[in-house]
C-alpha cells in the first residue's frame, strides 16, 4: 500500500523495491531515518545466490538435453544413410554386368553413402539376397540390406568396447533387367 506524505513524496509501507533500487521515489528521502542499508540488511545473506543457483541448474539440465538432441540427430543421420546405401547398393548390383563385379560395386556404393553421412565403413554391414538364387538371371529380385551400428556422439572409442546408440537397418529391392 502506498501513501503520500505532506511534501507530496511517495512513502512506502509494504513495498520496498523503490529503496532497493538505491533511489527514493520522486527525489524524496526515506522517513524515520531509515537508510537503504538498514532495510536491506536482513536480505544481504542471500545476495548473489540466485545467480549461482540459476547457472548451476542451467548447466546441470542443459547438458543432458543438448546431448540427447545430438544423439537423436546422429540416429536420424544413420537412418538416412542406411536407406540411401541400401537403395544404391541394390541399383548398382543390378546394373553391373558380372556377379563378381556387382558385389564389389555394391560394397563401394555402401561405403560411399556412409561417408556422405559421416559414418565409417567399420560400423556398417551389407547383406545381399537373391530370389531365385541365381542373381544374374533376368527377372531375379535382388534385396540389399544395410545395417549400421550408430556410435554414441562425443564418446571416444575404447579398445574392445563398442558403445552404440542403436542399430538401424534398411532394405531395398531391385529386379534384374532382361537386357544388361
PyMOL commands that set and color helices and strands:
alter all, ss='L'
color gray80, all
select helices_A, chain A and resi 17-20+25-27+31-33+36-46+49-95+99-116+121-123
alter helices_A, ss='H'
color red, helices_A
select strands_A, chain A and resi 2-4+10-12+124-131+141-151+164-175
alter strands_A, ss='S'
color yellow, strands_A
deselect
rebuild
show_as cartoon
